C-alpha cells in the first residue's frame, strides 16, 4: 500500500475556530511546541457518526494542557462541536479524530509564558491499528526504555513529549520483528504498550497495572466497566514481569488499538481466549450505541 503523506491530503482541518483546507494547515518552524514539546493531544474514534466518549476526551485534553501550564482558549462545548464539525466537513462517519493544542511562535526559549495557545482538530479514516484480524493477536517485545517516574514528568497528561520513548521502543520492536513493545515503569513493574494499556487474565480475573506513571486510558476504563458488567473480577495492581508468564490471556486496550489480543511477549506465547473475545464483542457493540447509552454503560 502506498504511503499518503499527512501534509498532502484532501479535506479540511479545524484550526483555532476556522475550517482550513488540509494542505494549508501549516505552522511556523519556530513554534514552541515543536522545539520544547509544549503540546498535548487526544486520539478519538467516531463510529457511525458518533464520537465515542467525546466529552471524556475533551476534558482530558483540557486537563492535559493545564498540567503543562497552559489553558486551551476554547470551552469543552466548543471543542466537542469542533470535533463533530470536522467529521461533517470531511464527510466521515467512521474515523479517527486528532485534536492537538500547542504553544505558538511568539517566544522560543524555555520560558514561553507569552506564547499563544493554538488548537487544531483533524479527522481521517483509520482502521484498527493492528489490522482487521484482531483475534490473531500481536507480538510484543520488551522495551529497554521505561515510563518516567511521575515526579519527573507530567505522566497524567497526554503530552506529546512523553511519546518520544514510545516511538523509540516501537521502532526497536518492529526492527526485531515484533508488532509493538511492552514498557515497564521506572521501578521495573509492567506499565503498558507504547500507546495502549494492557490487561492480563489470571484464573478468570482481569488484572491491569495501576496507572501511576502512565495514562489511565479512556478505553481502559471502558474495558473495566464492561468486565464488571459481565461479573468478571477486575484487579488493579502492580504486576511484575515474572508474573506475566502465568497469564492465560493478554490484550491491549486503547482508542487506536481498540481491544487487541496479544499472542506473544518476548518468547512467551499466549492464546487469545474467551475473556478477550467476549470483551471485544461487548466493546464493538458499545461504541456503536447512541452517546447517551454509552454514557450510562461506560460510567
N, C-alpha and C positions, 0 to 999 in steps of 0.2 A: 504494500500500500504506500502510495507516495505521501510525502510529508507536506502538509499545508501549513506554512508559517503563520503564526498568530498575528503578525502585523500586516498580512495581505489577504484579508477575507472580506466578503460582502457582509452587509448588515450595519447595525448601529451599536454604539456603546453610550450608556448614560454617564455623563461627566459633569459633576457639580451642577446638576439640575437641567442639563441640556442634552438632547439626543445628538450625538456627533457621529458622522459617517465613520465606520470601523477603521478605515485606513488613515483617517485624520486624527485619531485619538493618540496624540503624542505628547510627551513631556520633555523638559529640558534635561540634558545630560548632567547638569549640576544640581539636580533635585536632591534635597537632603535624604529623602527616603532611599535613594539608590546608594548613596555613599555610607550612610550611618544606620541603615536598616530601621529607620523610624517609620515603619509601615505595618499595618495589620490587615488581615483579610478574612474572608469566610468562603466556605465551599458549601453550596446548597444544591438540591436537586428538585426539579419540577417533574411531576408525574401527572399526565392528562391535564396539564394546565395549572395544577395546584402545586405551590412550592411547599415541600414538606417541612413542617415546624419552622416556618418563616420567622415568626416573632422571636423564637428562641435564638435563631442565628443572628438576627438583627441586634438583640440585646447583648449577645456575646461580642459582636463586632464593636458596639459602643463601649462595652466594658474593657475590651482589649485595648482600644485607644486610650482610655483613661489610665490603664496600667502602664502604658508607655508615655503618659504625661500629656496627652492632648485630648481635646474634645472635638468629636466629629460634628461639623456645623449643620447637621440635619437631625430632625426628630426620628424616633422609631417609626412613627406612622409614615413620614416622608420616605424613609429608606424602604419600608415594605412596599409602598406604592411604586417606587422606582424599580424595585426588583420585578414587580408584576408588569410594569410598563415595558421593560426591556425584553421580556418574553414576547409581548404582543408586537413590539416593533420589529422583532426578528422572526415573527410567525412561528414560534416554537411552543410546543405543548410538553414534550419530554426533553429535558435539557439540564445542563449543569450551569449554575449561576455563580459568578465570582465577584462579590463586592471587595474593593480594596481601598484603603484610606492611607494617606501618606503626607509627610511634611514636604512642602514645596521648596522653591529655589531662592527664597528671599535671603536666607543665611546659609552658609556652608562651613560649619565648624561643629565641635562637639556641643556647644551651647547654641540652640537654634529656637529660642522661645518666640521669636517674632515671625517664624515661618507660617504661611497659610496652610491650613489643613484641607486637603482635597479628598474627594470621594468619587470613585468610578465604579460602574457595575457593567459586567459583560455576561453574555449567555451564549452557549453553543451546544450542539448535540454531543454527548459523550456517554457511550455505554459503560457498563461496569468496568472498573479499572483493570480487572484481570481477565476479562472476556466473558462470553455468554455461558460457557460450560463450567459453571461455578463448582458443581459437586465433584468435579475432577480434583479440585484442590490445588494449592500453590505450595511452593517450596521456599522456606526462609533460611538464609544464612544467619549467623550470629555476628552482629556488628561489633567492630572494635571501638567505635565511638559510643559514648554513653550520654544519656539525657542529663542535663545540668542540674545541680542542686538548686532548689527554689530560692536559696539565699544568694545565688549568683546571677539569676536571670528571671524575668517575669514569666514563669512557666505556666501560669494560669491564663496568659494571653495567647491568642492565635497570632503571634508576632512573626513577621517574615523572617527575621534573623534566626529564629530558633529552628528553621527548616534547613539551614546550611548543613548541619551534621546528618540530617535525613537524606539529603541529596548525596553526600559523600558515601553514606552507608549503603544506599540503594545502588549507586553506581558500582561499588565494590562487589555487592551481591550479584548483580547482573553479570559482571565480568567473570564471576566464578560459576555462572550457570544457574543461579537461583532467581526467583521472581522478586523477592523483597528481603528485608533484613529485620531480625528481631533485635531490639535495642534494650539495653539494661539501664537501670538507674545508676547514679554516680557511686552508690554503695553496693552495686552488684546484684540487685534483685531484678526480676523481669519487669520491663516497663511496657513497651508497645512495639508495633512495627514503625516504619518510617513515617507513615501518615494515617495510621488506623490503630484503634485499640485492639486488644487481644483477649480472648476468653479460652478457658480450659474446662473440660468436663471431667470431673473425678467422681466415680461412684454415684452417678446420677445427679450430682450437684454441679452448678456452674460457678467457676471461680474466675475472678478478674483482679488484676493488680490494682491496689489502691492508688488513685491518681494524685500522688503527692508531688511529682516533678514533671508531670505532663498533663495534657488536656483531659478533663472528664468529658469525653465526647458526647455530642447530642445523640448520635446513633448508639453509642454505648449505653446511655441512659434509657433509650428506647428499647434496646435488647433486654436490659434488666427488667423493665416493666413487662415486656412480652413473656419473659421466662416466668416471672412470678405469677402472671395471669394463668400460666399453664401448671402452676404449683411445682415448678422446678426451683429448688432452693438456690439462692444466689449468695455467694460469699465474696466480699471484697477484702483482700488481704495482701500482704507481701508474699510473693511467690519466688522461691529460689530457682535458679536454672536447673539444679539437680532434680527438683520435683517434676519438671516438665516431662521427663521420660515416662512417668506413670499416668499421664493424661490419656483418657480414652478418645477424646475428640478435642480439636483445636480449631478456632476460627477467628477471623478478623472482623471488625465492625467499624465502618466509617462512611461518610457520605459518598466518597468516590468508590470505595470497595464494596459498599452496602454490607451484606454478610457474605463473606468468602471463606470457605473451609481451607485449612492448612493440612497438607499431606506429609510435610517433612519440615523439621527444624534441624539444620545441620545433617547429621547421619541418623537422626531419629525419624522413624516413619509413623504416620498416623492414618487412620481410616475415617473419613467423614461419615458420621453416623446419624442416628435418629434425632438427637437433640438439635444438631446443626440443621438438618433438613427441615425439622418442624419449625424452627425459628426463622429460617429463610422463607418458608411459606407464609408464616404469620407477618413477617416484615413486609413482604411483597404485597400482601393484601392491605396492610395498614397504610402504606404510602399512597395507595390509590383511593383511600377513603376521603370524604369531604373534610376540610380543615377542622370543623367543629367536632367531628367524630374522632379525628386524630388527637385533638387536644384532650378529650376525655380518656381515651385509651392509653395514651403515651405519658400521662401525668405520673 
